[in-house]
Amino acid sequence: MEGLSAICCGCPTLVACAILYAKVPKLRWGLCVLGCLAGCLFTFFAGSAYDDEVRNGPVEAALDNQDPASLRRALDAGGSARADVGGDEPYPVLLKAIDYGDVASVEILLQRGADPNEKGNGKTPLAAASGNPKIARLLKRYGAR
């Protein structure tokens, strides 16, 4: 697999192929590489918005499932702690974690560079955490105003 990563961006298609190959050894790597290259071309022509959505989909899923271990893995795999969740208005993933009251995920996002003062839909993280003193204290430790 190391040889393949040298010719590919490491997109989710290649990761999926590696998983499939581990389960179905007769799967040909050539098909995986072609699928990966097709995915890379699509990402290139679709623009960075698609790329961000693909990269941050696992971050959002981990937040939706309130699963801090999955959140860590998603961030390690290239997800962003400063990303916005989908929608018309910018809404940082940090605010989503705060809305869920997920203290562990809020702390992970702050450790990975989430902005404790970035507004979403007109509210600050500290305002969003007004009903959760643990999260409010955590945000203040990271510089929230």
Backbone as CSV, one residue per row, in Angstrom:
resi,resn,N_x,N_y,N_z,CA_x,CA_y,CA_z,C_x,C_y,C_z
1,MET,0.820,-1.190,0.000,0.000,0.000,0.000,0.865,1.255,0.000
2,GLU,2.074,1.205,0.537,2.924,2.390,0.559,3.229,2.862,-0.856
3,GLY,3.419,1.937,-1.783,3.686,2.312,-3.163,2.516,3.048,-3.789
4,LEU,1.308,2.625,-3.446,0.133,3.282,-3.997,-0.020,4.696,-3.465
5,SER,0.292,4.890,-2.184,0.111,6.224,-1.624,1.061,7.222,-2.274
6,ALA,2.138,6.756,-2.874,3.066,7.663,-3.548,2.474,8.217,-4.835
7,ILE,1.521,7.484,-5.443,0.938,7.971,-6.696,-0.467,8.501,-6.504
8,CYS,-0.926,8.563,-5.286,-2.304,8.972,-5.026,-2.342,9.961,-3.880
9,CYS,-3.402,10.707,-3.801,-3.555,11.715,-2.754,-3.956,11.117,-1.416
10,GLY,-4.248,9.831,-1.362,-4.695,9.225,-0.114,-6.181,9.438,0.119
11,CYS,-6.928,9.596,-0.953,-8.355,9.894,-0.841,-9.121,8.710,-0.241
12,PRO,-10.335,8.946,0.174,-11.129,7.876,0.786,-11.318,6.666,-0.121
13,THR,-11.274,6.862,-1.436,-11.439,5.734,-2.349,-10.315,4.731,-2.162
14,LEU,-9.079,5.224,-2.010,-7.946,4.325,-1.808,-8.069,3.606,-0.470
15,VAL,-8.489,4.307,0.536,-8.669,3.687,1.852,-9.721,2.581,1.765
16,ALA,-10.822,2.873,1.087,-11.871,1.864,0.922,-11.333,0.649,0.165
17,CYS,-10.533,0.900,-0.857,-9.949,-0.212,-1.614,-9.027,-1.052,-0.740
18,ALA,-8.245,-0.413,0.097,-7.342,-1.149,0.983,-8.142,-2.046,1.924
19,ILE,-9.247,-1.531,2.426,-10.092,-2.326,3.327,-10.697,-3.503,2.565
20,LEU,-11.208,-3.221,1.363,-11.780,-4.294,0.548,-10.732,-5.341,0.196
21,TYR,-9.537,-4.878,-0.148,-8.474,-5.805,-0.532,-8.121,-6.729,0.626
22,ALA,-8.137,-6.187,1.846,-7.835,-7.010,3.016,-8.886,-8.104,3.194
23,LYS,-10.125,-7.818,2.804,-11.202,-8.791,2.979,-11.373,-9.688,1.750
24,VAL,-11.025,-9.173,0.567,-11.185,-9.922,-0.678,-9.848,-9.880,-1.422
25,PRO,-8.913,-10.791,-1.093,-7.566,-10.722,-1.654,-7.502,-10.781,-3.180
26,LYS,-8.509,-11.323,-3.839,-8.458,-11.428,-5.295,-8.772,-10.108,-5.993
27,LEU,-9.189,-9.104,-5.226,-9.459,-7.787,-5.801,-8.167,-7.238,-6.386
28,ARG,-8.218,-6.719,-7.567,-7.026,-6.227,-8.244,-6.716,-4.791,-7.840
29,TRP,-5.460,-4.549,-7.485,-5.044,-3.197,-7.099,-5.214,-2.218,-8.247
30,GLY,-5.098,-2.683,-9.479,-5.266,-1.794,-10.630,-6.628,-1.122,-10.625
31,LEU,-7.665,-1.899,-10.287,-9.003,-1.322,-10.207,-9.078,-0.292,-9.089
32,CYS,-8.401,-0.571,-8.004,-8.388,0.376,-6.892,-7.725,1.684,-7.297
33,VAL,-6.603,1.569,-7.976,-5.881,2.771,-8.399,-6.746,3.577,-9.373
34,LEU,-7.397,2.897,-10.317,-8.272,3.603,-11.258,-9.416,4.301,-10.532
35,GLY,-10.011,3.609,-9.574,-11.083,4.220,-8.800,-10.590,5.419,-8.017
36,CYS,-9.407,5.294,-7.465,-8.832,6.397,-6.700,-8.550,7.588,-7.611
37,LEU,-7.957,7.328,-8.760,-7.668,8.420,-9.694,-8.952,9.091,-10.163
38,ALA,-9.993,8.299,-10.402,-11.284,8.885,-10.789,-11.814,9.772,-9.665
39,GLY,-11.690,9.307,-8.426,-12.117,10.113,-7.286,-11.317,11.393,-7.168
40,CYS,-10.007,11.310,-7.416,-9.148,12.498,-7.352,-9.539,13.507,-8.425
41,LEU,-9.805,13.013,-9.640,-10.206,13.915,-10.724,-11.536,14.582,-10.409
42,PHE,-12.479,13.805,-9.870,-13.767,14.387,-9.505,-13.581,15.481,-8.467
43,THR,-12.767,15.196,-7.457,-12.510,16.182,-6.412,-11.875,17.435,-7.000
44,PHE,-10.927,17.252,-7.912,-10.251,18.396,-8.526,-11.244,19.266,-9.289
45,PHE,-12.093,18.645,-10.095,-13.023,19.417,-10.913,-14.228,19.926,-10.116
46,ALA,-14.587,19.242,-9.037,-15.716,19.689,-8.227,-15.305,20.825,-7.294
47,GLY,-14.018,20.971,-7.067,-13.528,22.077,-6.234,-13.337,21.674,-4.789
48,SER,-12.826,22.606,-4.025,-12.458,22.314,-2.644,-13.673,22.108,-1.742
49,ALA,-14.837,22.624,-2.105,-16.013,22.433,-1.260,-16.329,20.940,-1.138
50,TYR,-16.237,20.224,-2.257,-16.474,18.779,-2.204,-15.401,18.109,-1.358
51,ASP,-14.155,18.518,-1.526,-13.043,17.946,-0.784,-13.250,18.138,0.714
52,ASP,-13.642,19.341,1.130,-13.891,19.606,2.545,-15.033,18.746,3.066
53,GLU,-16.067,18.575,2.236,-17.213,17.767,2.655,-16.796,16.318,2.863
54,VAL,-15.991,15.782,1.951,-15.530,14.402,2.072,-14.649,14.257,3.308
55,ARG,-13.732,15.201,3.484,-12.783,15.124,4.591,-13.495,15.300,5.936
56,ASN,-14.492,16.151,6.012,-15.132,16.458,7.281,-16.392,15.654,7.544
57,GLY,-16.840,14.858,6.570,-17.994,13.995,6.800,-17.812,13.109,8.028
58,PRO,-16.640,12.450,8.173,-16.434,11.622,9.366,-16.419,12.429,10.666
59,VAL,-15.955,13.685,10.614,-15.968,14.540,11.807,-17.417,14.780,12.229
60,GLU,-18.245,15.147,11.261,-19.661,15.389,11.569,-20.349,14.120,12.056
61,ALA,-20.038,12.988,11.437,-20.654,11.720,11.857,-20.257,11.384,13.287
62,ALA,-18.998,11.603,13.632,-18.543,11.331,15.001,-19.262,12.233,15.996
63,LEU,-19.474,13.492,15.604,-20.204,14.403,16.493,-21.658,13.967,16.628
64,ASP,-22.273,13.595,15.503,-23.673,13.139,15.541,-23.838,11.919,16.442
65,ASN,-22.828,11.038,16.422,-22.883,9.825,17.246,-22.339,10.047,18.654
66,GLN,-21.869,11.255,18.912,-21.251,11.597,20.195,-20.213,10.550,20.577
67,ASP,-19.266,10.365,19.640,-18.235,9.337,19.776,-16.850,10.002,19.719
68,PRO,-16.291,10.381,20.877,-15.001,11.069,20.894,-13.854,10.272,20.256
69,ALA,-13.854,8.957,20.408,-12.789,8.151,19.804,-12.849,8.246,18.277
70,SER,-14.043,8.183,17.716,-14.194,8.332,16.261,-13.825,9.736,15.820
71,LEU,-14.132,10.725,16.640,-13.768,12.105,16.317,-12.253,12.238,16.225
72,ARG,-11.544,11.667,17.188,-10.076,11.702,17.149,-9.545,11.074,15.861
73,ARG,-10.087,9.899,15.522,-9.639,9.214,14.300,-9.938,10.054,13.066
74,ALA,-11.115,10.677,13.020,-11.477,11.501,11.858,-10.548,12.702,11.736
75,LEU,-10.184,13.305,12.839,-9.261,14.445,12.803,-7.853,13.983,12.426
76,ASP,-7.439,12.831,12.929,-6.129,12.276,12.567,-6.052,11.976,11.075
77,ALA,-7.201,11.630,10.486,-7.242,11.282,9.059,-7.360,12.514,8.158
78,GLY,-7.325,13.704,8.728,-7.348,14.905,7.896,-8.560,15.787,8.064
79,GLY,-9.499,15.398,8.892,-10.649,16.255,9.159,-10.206,17.521,9.880
80,SER,-11.032,18.525,9.824,-10.667,19.808,10.409,-11.529,20.158,11.616
81,ALA,-10.855,20.607,12.677,-11.565,21.067,13.870,-12.134,22.458,13.660
82,ARG,-11.764,23.100,12.557,-12.229,24.456,12.274,-13.253,24.489,11.138
83,ALA,-13.732,23.339,10.744,-14.667,23.259,9.618,-16.062,23.718,10.016
84,ASP,-16.828,24.039,9.004,-18.249,24.348,9.194,-19.069,23.141,8.797
85,VAL,-20.164,22.910,9.508,-21.095,21.862,9.100,-21.940,22.420,7.959
86,GLY,-22.570,21.551,7.208,-23.351,21.979,6.053,-24.473,22.936,6.410
87,GLY,-24.894,23.679,5.429,-25.983,24.629,5.627,-25.677,25.950,4.960
88,ASP,-26.655,26.844,4.966,-26.486,28.144,4.325,-25.597,29.074,5.139
89,GLU,-25.707,29.020,6.444,-24.930,29.882,7.336,-23.718,29.112,7.854
90,PRO,-22.589,29.780,8.011,-21.437,29.099,8.621,-21.796,28.637,10.035
91,TYR,-21.485,27.403,10.339,-21.759,26.852,11.657,-20.614,25.900,12.012
92,PRO,-19.684,26.354,12.855,-18.505,25.550,13.174,-18.848,24.225,13.848
93,VAL,-18.006,23.217,13.585,-18.224,21.913,14.210,-18.156,22.027,15.733
94,LEU,-17.389,22.992,16.249,-17.335,23.201,17.694,-18.726,23.513,18.255
95,LEU,-19.482,24.366,17.560,-20.838,24.688,18.023,-21.743,23.462,17.996
96,LYS,-21.542,22.610,17.009,-22.350,21.388,16.936,-22.071,20.508,18.156
97,ALA,-20.793,20.372,18.524,-20.444,19.572,19.701,-21.031,20.189,20.966
98,ILE,-21.009,21.522,21.033,-21.582,22.216,22.189,-23.085,21.985,22.248
99,ASP,-23.745,22.065,21.096,-25.196,21.827,21.050,-25.554,20.442,21.593
100,TYR,-24.693,19.454,21.314,-24.932,18.098,21.817,-24.568,17.962,23.295
101,GLY,-23.852,18.951,23.841,-23.424,18.862,25.236,-22.318,17.845,25.441
102,ASP,-21.558,17.574,24.388,-20.520,16.548,24.400,-19.188,17.163,24.855
103,VAL,-18.939,17.132,26.158,-17.764,17.774,26.740,-16.466,17.213,26.155
104,ALA,-16.378,15.892,26.034,-15.151,15.269,25.516,-14.853,15.724,24.087
105,SER,-15.875,15.772,23.247,-15.669,16.196,21.858,-15.308,17.678,21.774
106,VAL,-15.915,18.495,22.623,-15.569,19.922,22.657,-14.098,20.071,22.999
107,GLU,-13.641,19.325,23.990,-12.233,19.424,24.389,-11.297,18.958,23.270
108,ILE,-11.646,17.883,22.609,-10.824,17.393,21.495,-10.733,18.457,20.405
109,LEU,-11.861,19.044,20.036,-11.864,20.062,18.989,-11.016,21.270,19.394
110,LEU,-11.119,21.689,20.641,-10.311,22.819,21.108,-8.825,22.466,21.095
111,GLN,-8.486,21.251,21.499,-7.094,20.808,21.466,-6.544,20.791,20.042
112,ARG,-7.424,20.520,19.072,-7.000,20.420,17.674,-7.139,21.735,16.918
113,GLY,-7.399,22.840,17.631,-7.350,24.149,16.989,-8.669,24.828,16.696
114,ALA,-9.774,24.298,17.184,-11.062,24.989,16.987,-10.999,26.357,17.660
115,ASP,-11.597,27.341,17.027,-11.595,28.708,17.548,-12.706,28.848,18.596
116,PRO,-12.353,29.116,19.869,-13.372,29.205,20.906,-14.241,30.455,20.818
117,ASN,-13.948,31.328,19.848,-14.721,32.568,19.699,-15.422,32.681,18.349
118,GLU,-15.310,31.664,17.501,-15.918,31.735,16.165,-17.435,31.597,16.256
119,LYS,-18.116,32.585,15.719,-19.581,32.589,15.751,-20.169,31.695,14.672
120,GLY,-21.353,31.230,14.948,-22.142,30.467,13.997,-23.596,30.836,14.186
121,ASN,-24.254,31.217,13.120,-25.653,31.673,13.202,-25.812,32.779,14.242
122,GLY,-24.795,33.628,14.348,-24.861,34.782,15.227,-24.557,34.524,16.698
123,LYS,-24.237,33.276,17.062,-23.939,33.031,18.479,-22.503,32.551,18.650
124,THR,-21.930,32.938,19.771,-20.575,32.500,20.104,-20.650,31.151,20.814
125,PRO,-19.538,30.417,20.830,-19.533,29.156,21.572,-19.874,29.343,23.053
126,LEU,-19.383,30.418,23.659,-19.667,30.649,25.073,-21.161,30.880,25.308
127,ALA,-21.795,31.615,24.419,-23.245,31.825,24.529,-23.991,30.506,24.338
128,ALA,-23.519,29.686,23.395,-24.169,28.397,23.144,-24.034,27.464,24.346
129,ALA,-22.955,27.644,25.122,-22.696,26.764,26.265,-23.262,27.314,27.568
130,SER,-24.089,28.338,27.494,-24.574,28.983,28.720,-25.314,28.027,29.652
131,GLY,-25.904,26.977,29.113,-26.622,26.014,29.952,-25.760,24.850,30.409
132,ASN,-24.476,24.866,30.052,-23.588,23.761,30.409,-22.311,24.325,31.035
133,PRO,-22.264,24.417,32.357,-21.114,25.036,33.017,-19.772,24.348,32.733
134,LYS,-19.781,23.010,32.565,-18.524,22.311,32.264,-17.942,22.787,30.943
135,ILE,-18.785,22.867,29.920,-18.316,23.309,28.610,-17.928,24.783,28.665
136,ALA,-18.691,25.596,29.377,-18.364,27.021,29.488,-16.990,27.208,30.127
137,ARG,-16.692,26.472,31.190,-15.362,26.564,31.825,-14.265,26.129,30.869
138,LEU,-14.532,25.060,30.148,-13.557,24.546,29.180,-13.271,25.592,28.103
139,LEU,-14.313,26.200,27.579,-14.138,27.241,26.557,-13.326,28.415,27.095
140,LYS,-13.603,28.812,28.326,-12.858,29.938,28.924,-11.387,29.584,29.098
141,ARG,-11.109,28.314,29.431,-9.702,27.876,29.535,-8.973,28.034,28.203
142,TYR,-9.692,27.912,27.108,-9.103,28.049,25.771,-9.253,29.462,25.206
143,GLY,-9.657,30.407,26.044,-9.673,31.807,25.630,-10.995,32.369,25.133
144,ALA,-12.075,31.663,25.358,-13.378,32.173,24.912,-13.742,33.442,25.668
145,ARG,-14.349,34.368,24.929,-14.802,35.626,25.554,-16.281,35.774,25.363
